[in-house]
Amino acid sequence: MDVATLLQFGLGIVLLIVGAEALVRGSARLAAALGVPPLIVGLTVVAFGTSSPEIVVSIQAAFTDRADIALGNVIGSNIFNVLFILGVSATVVPLVVAQQLVRLDVPIMIAASAAVYLAALDHIITAIEGLLLFTGIVVYTIVLIRQSRRDANAARLAAGPETQPTNGGRPLASAGLIMTGLLMLFLGSRWLVNGAVDIATALGVSQLIIGLTIVAIGTSLPEVATSVVAGLRGQRDIAVGNVVGSNVYNILMVVGLASFFAPTGLSVAPAALNFDLPVMLAVAVACLPIFFAGHVIRRWEGVMFLGYWMAYTLFLILDASDHDALPEFSLVMSLFVIPLTVITIAVLLYRTVRAGRAA
């Protein structure tokens, strides 16, 4: 690796950090100026903005007939978003989960994940299926915008006319700060991804593995920086809403557009259909009981998320290298780790439901 590549990598990290700070500040100020709940901003503006690298990378990969990178980027990003980003953010500071996420957004994330899996069963996601997925994100965004308007109007009526925002420059300045942050996040993630893909390709790693790991992590770095910074700044609605919203946008918008613009549809590798897509769906489903239990992601749950992400990544590495330890690793995960996790979540959920009934 030459000096220019290292310099590009370092500048990418700096842009991600500075861009995330600008994006969170601008989003929080815009929400306050317009009277919109920060959660709605996190689910729409921030989520769409931080998903822009996935959109660019996947559509470009689809146009150049690299379907494994296009689809692997989305699958890997969604797994990374939940397990790593929420894991790191909750480990730093416990994350409060808004009720809307449990009632609406997480179920939509689960439904979108299931829809992509069903569409991929014939090993190809056609242009028509892609158009249907894209229609889903249009409907979802309209619902969120209407809800934000209702919430804003309710907040203004409750506060009284004297508290309504009168400074027209504040929303424009906040929007400018958001755009600046998004531009920095886009450039930073692109520089990191380009270098990582070149290195992985030179080492002979398959395109699916590149998409699931290096490209997925690289395009998810805006979400990492944004959610961690938002958690540290106390904007926890933005931190969690950013992840859930980004996953919904990744599935419905990114896969939808990539499938629509791919010359012959988006082909699905057997490995992705048999393992990675089910893992993405399982991770989405796991969010519902964890989010519902106390409406908070605790530190130990964040550590558990991180552990599962490391296990998933280790499995990909062992499988790609055809390592002798793969059977033993798979056996331990399937017979001990996963069942214990399911039992723990079930007990936690039972206690939450029981406490709610007692209250």
C-alpha positions in Angstrom: 0.0 0.0 0.0 1.5 3.3 -1.1 1.6 6.6 0.7 -1.2 8.1 -1.5 -3.6 5.2 -0.5 -2.8 5.7 3.2 -3.4 9.5 2.9 -6.7 8.9 1.1 -7.7 6.4 3.8 -6.8 8.9 6.6 -8.6 11.8 4.9 -11.7 9.5 4.5 -11.8 8.9 8.3 -11.4 12.6 9.0 -14.3 13.4 6.6 -16.5 10.8 8.2 -16.0 12.1 11.7 -16.4 15.8 10.7 -19.3 15.0 8.4 -21.2 13.0 11.1 -20.8 15.8 13.5 -22.2 18.3 11.0 -25.1 16.0 10.0 -26.2 15.4 13.6 -25.9 19.1 14.6 -27.8 20.1 11.5 -30.5 17.5 11.9 -31.1 18.3 15.6 -31.3 22.0 14.8 -33.7 21.4 11.8 -36.0 19.3 14.0 -36.1 22.0 16.7 -36.7 24.8 14.2 -39.5 23.0 12.4 -41.0 21.4 15.5 -40.4 17.9 14.0 -39.5 15.0 16.4 -35.8 14.0 16.1 -36.9 10.4 15.5 -38.7 11.4 12.2 -35.6 13.3 11.1 -33.4 10.3 11.9 -35.8 8.0 10.0 -35.9 10.2 6.9 -33.3 12.8 6.3 -30.4 11.2 8.2 -31.3 7.7 7.2 -31.5 8.6 3.5 -28.3 10.6 3.6 -26.3 8.0 5.3 -27.6 5.4 2.9 -26.4 7.4 -0.1 -23.1 5.5 -0.3 -25.0 2.2 -0.6 -27.2 3.7 -3.3 -24.2 4.8 -5.4 -22.1 1.7 -4.9 -25.0 -0.8 -5.5 -26.4 0.9 -8.6 -22.9 1.3 -10.1 -22.2 -2.4 -9.4 -25.5 -3.4 -11.0 -24.8 -1.3 -14.1 -21.4 -3.1 -14.5 -22.9 -6.5 -13.9 -21.4 -7.1 -10.5 -24.6 -8.3 -8.8 -22.7 -10.0 -5.9 -21.3 -6.7 -4.8 -24.6 -4.8 -5.3 -26.6 -7.3 -3.2 -23.8 -8.2 -0.8 -23.4 -4.5 0.0 -27.0 -4.2 1.1 -27.1 -7.5 3.1 -23.8 -6.8 4.8 -24.7 -3.2 5.5 -28.0 -4.1 7.2 -26.3 -6.8 9.3 -23.5 -4.4 10.2 -25.9 -1.6 11.0 -27.8 -3.5 13.6 -25.1 -5.7 15.1 -22.1 -3.4 15.0 -23.5 0.1 15.0 -26.2 -0.4 17.6 -23.8 -2.6 19.5 -21.1 0.0 19.7 -23.6 2.8 20.3 -25.4 0.9 23.1 -22.1 -0.1 24.7 -21.0 3.5 24.8 -24.4 4.7 26.2 -27.7 2.8 26.6 -30.1 3.7 23.8 -33.7 4.6 24.4 -36.1 3.2 21.8 -39.2 5.2 20.8 -42.5 3.4 20.8 -43.0 4.3 17.1 -40.0 2.1 16.2 -41.6 -0.9 17.9 -45.1 -0.3 16.5 -44.2 0.8 12.9 -40.6 1.0 11.7 -39.1 -2.3 12.9 -42.1 -4.3 11.6 -41.6 -2.6 8.3 -37.9 -3.4 8.4 -38.8 -7.1 9.0 -41.4 -7.1 6.3 -39.0 -5.5 3.8 -36.3 -8.1 4.7 -38.8 -10.9 4.2 -39.9 -9.4 0.8 -36.4 -9.4 -0.5 -35.8 -13.0 0.6 -39.0 -14.2 -1.1 -38.1 -12.3 -4.3 -34.6 -13.9 -4.3 -35.9 -17.5 -4.0 -35.6 -18.0 -7.7 -32.0 -16.6 -7.6 -32.9 -13.4 -9.3 -34.6 -10.1 -8.3 -36.3 -8.9 -11.5 -36.9 -5.3 -12.6 -40.6 -5.6 -11.8 -39.8 -6.8 -8.2 -37.3 -4.0 -7.9 -40.0 -1.5 -8.9 -42.3 -2.9 -6.3 -39.6 -2.6 -3.6 -39.0 1.1 -4.7 -42.7 1.8 -4.5 -42.6 0.6 -0.9 -40.0 3.2 0.1 -42.1 5.9 -1.6 -45.1 4.9 0.5 -43.1 4.6 3.6 -41.5 8.1 3.2 -45.0 9.6 2.5 -46.3 8.1 5.7 -43.4 9.4 7.7 -43.8 12.9 6.2 -47.5 13.0 7.0 -46.8 11.8 10.6 -44.1 14.5 11.0 -46.6 17.2 10.0 -49.2 15.9 12.4 -46.6 15.8 15.2 -45.3 19.3 14.4 -48.9 20.8 14.3 -49.8 19.1 17.6 -46.6 20.4 19.2 -47.3 24.0 18.0 -50.9 23.9 19.2 -49.8 22.6 22.6 -47.1 25.2 23.0 -49.1 28.2 21.8 -48.6 30.6 18.9 -46.0 32.6 20.7 -43.6 29.7 20.6 -43.9 29.0 16.9 -40.6 29.4 15.0 -40.2 32.8 13.4 -36.6 32.7 12.3 -36.7 31.6 8.7 -32.9 31.5 8.4 -32.5 28.8 11.0 -34.0 26.0 8.9 -32.0 27.0 5.8 -28.8 27.1 7.8 -29.5 23.8 9.3 -30.3 22.3 5.9 -27.0 23.7 4.6 -25.1 22.0 7.5 -26.9 18.7 6.8 -25.9 18.9 3.1 -22.3 19.7 4.0 -22.2 16.7 6.4 -23.7 14.4 3.8 -21.1 15.5 1.2 -18.3 14.8 3.7 -19.8 11.4 4.5 -20.2 10.5 0.9 -16.6 11.4 -0.1 -15.1 9.8 3.0 -16.8 6.5 2.6 -16.1 6.4 -1.1 -12.3 6.9 -0.6 -12.3 4.2 2.0 -14.3 1.7 -0.1 -12.2 2.2 -3.2 -9.0 1.4 -1.4 -10.4 -1.5 0.4 -11.9 -3.1 -2.7 -8.6 -2.7 -4.6 -6.7 -4.5 -1.8 -9.3 -7.3 -1.5 -9.4 -7.9 -5.2 -5.6 -8.1 -5.3 -5.8 -10.8 -2.6 -8.2 -12.9 -4.6 -11.2 -12.5 -2.4 -14.6 -13.2 -4.0 -16.9 -10.4 -5.0 -19.7 -11.6 -2.6 -17.3 -11.6 0.4 -16.0 -8.2 -0.7 -19.6 -6.9 -0.8 -20.6 -8.5 2.5 -17.6 -7.3 4.4 -15.3 -4.5 3.1 -17.8 -2.7 0.9 -20.6 -3.1 3.4 -18.5 -1.8 6.2 -17.2 1.0 4.1 -20.6 2.2 2.9 -21.9 1.9 6.5 -19.3 4.1 8.0 -21.5 7.2 7.7 -24.1 5.3 9.9 -21.4 4.4 12.4 -20.1 7.9 12.8 -23.6 9.4 12.8 -25.1 7.0 15.4 -22.1 7.1 17.7 -21.9 10.9 17.6 -25.7 11.2 18.0 -25.6 8.9 21.1 -22.8 10.8 22.7 -24.6 14.1 22.1 -27.8 12.8 23.6 -29.7 12.6 20.4 -30.6 8.9 20.9 -33.7 9.0 18.8 -31.5 9.9 15.8 -29.0 7.2 16.7 -31.5 4.4 16.7 -33.8 5.9 14.0 -30.8 6.3 11.7 -30.0 2.6 11.8 -33.6 1.4 11.4 -34.4 3.9 8.7 -31.2 3.2 6.8 -32.0 -0.5 6.8 -35.4 0.2 5.3 -34.0 2.5 2.7 -31.2 0.0 1.9 -33.7 -2.8 1.2 -36.5 -1.0 -0.5 -34.6 1.8 -2.3 -31.1 0.4 -3.0 -32.1 -3.2 -3.9 -35.1 -1.8 -5.7 -33.1 0.6 -7.9 -30.3 -1.8 -8.4 -32.7 -4.5 -9.6 -34.5 -2.1 -11.8 -31.4 -0.8 -13.5 -29.5 -4.1 -13.7 -29.4 -5.2 -17.4 -30.9 -8.6 -16.7 -32.1 -8.2 -13.1 -30.1 -8.7 -9.9 -28.8 -12.3 -9.7 -28.6 -13.8 -6.3 -25.7 -16.2 -5.4 -26.6 -19.5 -3.7 -24.5 -18.6 -0.7 -26.4 -15.3 -0.2 -29.7 -17.0 -0.5 -28.9 -20.0 1.8 -27.1 -18.0 4.5 -26.6 -14.3 4.3 -30.2 -13.3 3.5 -31.6 -15.5 6.3 -29.1 -13.9 8.7 -30.2 -10.4 7.6 -33.9 -11.4 8.2 -33.0 -13.0 11.6 -31.2 -9.9 12.7 -34.2 -7.7 11.8 -36.6 -10.0 13.6 -34.3 -10.0 16.7 -34.6 -6.2 17.0 -38.3 -6.4 17.8 -38.2 -8.2 21.2 -35.0 -6.5 22.2 -36.4 -3.0 21.4 -39.7 -3.9 23.0 -38.2 -5.1 26.3 -38.1 -1.9 28.3 -37.9 0.2 25.1 -34.1 0.4 25.7 -31.0 -1.2 24.3 -28.9 -2.0 27.3 -25.1 -2.2 27.4 -25.1 -6.0 27.7 -27.4 -6.2 24.7 -25.0 -4.0 22.8 -22.1 -6.3 23.7 -24.2 -9.3 22.5 -24.8 -7.5 19.2 -21.1 -7.0 18.8 -20.3 -10.6 19.6 -22.7 -11.8 16.9 -21.3 -9.5 14.3 -17.8 -10.8 15.1 -19.1 -14.4 14.9 -20.7 -13.7 11.5 -17.6 -12.1 10.1 -15.4 -14.9 11.4 -17.8 -17.4 9.7 -17.4 -15.6 6.4 -13.6 -15.6 6.8 -13.5 -19.3 7.7 -15.9 -20.2 4.9 -14.0 -18.2 2.3 -10.7 -19.8 3.3 -12.2 -23.3 3.6 -10.7 -23.5 7.1 -10.7 -26.8 9.0 -12.3 -25.0 12.1 -15.5 -24.1 10.2 -17.5 -27.2 11.2 -16.6 -26.9 14.9 -17.4 -23.2 14.9 -20.8 -23.8 13.2 -21.6 -26.6 15.6 -20.9 -24.4 18.7 -23.0 -21.5 17.3 -26.0 -23.7 16.4 -26.1 -25.8 19.5 -25.1 -23.4 22.2 -24.7 -19.7 21.4 -27.9 -19.1 19.3 -30.2 -21.2 21.6 -28.9 -19.5 24.7 -29.5 -16.1 23.1 -33.0 -17.0 22.1 -33.8 -18.2 25.6 -32.4 -15.0 27.1 -34.4 -12.8 24.8 -37.6 -14.9 25.5 -37.1 -14.6 29.3 -36.5 -10.8 29.0 -39.6 -10.4 26.8 -41.7 -12.4 29.3 -40.6 -10.3 32.2 -41.4 -7.1 30.3 -44.9 -8.3 29.3 -45.5 -9.5 32.9 -44.4 -6.1 34.3 -46.6 -4.3 31.9 -49.6 -6.3 32.9 -48.9 -5.8 36.6 -48.6 -2.0 36.1 
